[in-house]
Amino acid sequence: MELSPYQKRLVVFLSVATFFEGYDFIALSQLLPGLRQEFGLSKWQGGAMVGAINVGTMLAALLVRKADVWGRRKVLAVTIMGYTLCSLATAFAPEVYSFSVLQMLARVFLLGEWAIAMVYAAEEFPAERRGVVIGVIQGFAALGSVVCAGVVPMLLRTSMGWRSVYLVGAVPLVLMAFARRNIRETKRFETAAAPERASLTALLFGPWRSRVLLVAACWFFTYACTQTAITYWKEFAMAERGFTDKAVGGAVALAAVASMPLVFASGKLIDVIGRRRGAAIIFSITSLGVVLSYNLDGRWPLTGALVLTIFGTSAVLPVLNAFTSELFPTEMRADAFALANNVLGRTSYVAAPFLVAALAERTPWSVAVSLTALGPLLALAVILAKLPETRGRELEDTARV
């Protein structure tokens, strides 16, 4: 089915919006060693800062669930403007506490924007193209990682240093705030019955309890690995393999570029062979990539392994986004996404940096991070054992399977 002109514009808009999720994620991992030095932080304190910032990804649930009341369009506009302002303010943070608070708030808006973009993708595109669209949108998040990895070494040499990364990253979003005026509310939301509002956790005490917990478990196990695999790779490469700052930037940028075609293809893959079979391939590659990225020696073997890791940490998201968007009815889709992803799933997203950094105080980074590679395999086990296949089905059908 051919996409309409509006749908094509919507893909572009949502792709540009999620571009900054990848940019911001890689920015913190690229800047972490320098930030630890400037702020005088130990490994554990650096992990604590990352974990505190990631609390914002859980708080985003409060904003995401408003999309079932205010509408998808209004919440998306709020998230774009909020992230822009917080990113700009981060560039002028005087010390570690204000930096952490501003970045935590930025994550609230950034993850709200990302979640609503996925809801838009699920609701506004035909069933046979849904995986492709979700994959393309997530692929632009990976592209944001590529751009950030490429520009960070150059921006660090400017007079503003790390602050310029957040200043430059926020400027294009000002244009997005104007472009969103041409985005319409989703038709499914406009025609859906008004939901009965209850507490976010009410989903845990009704007929959707089991499904919410299963999807949340997939997110939880996956984030335990993917959140730390990229975040701490620069720390590992510099401390245990003798890489320079420039060498790390080059390796990350090259690996990210090489992984891009694979990331964009992941959405097509799950549309062709199904969510479950696609998950078996993608999640297995993710675990393998993480183990190799933290245990091989030499620039080229490590860069090659990093291709698998960046692909995996990006490609698991279209799979889980598809399941999370497709397995719940329209009137509670944002609530279910907020609870399964932001609240329950991201507890490991917040906790993992603390735990891995604490372990790295006693063991090498290679050991501490490699242990997390078990996470995607556990998520895959849940998918294959408990989640139904949703490929090619309309949302009205997938919520009932």
Order of alpha helices (4+ residues) and beta strands (2+ residues): alpha-alpha-alpha-alpha-alpha-alpha-alpha-alpha-alpha-alpha-alpha-alpha-alpha-alpha-alpha-alpha-alpha
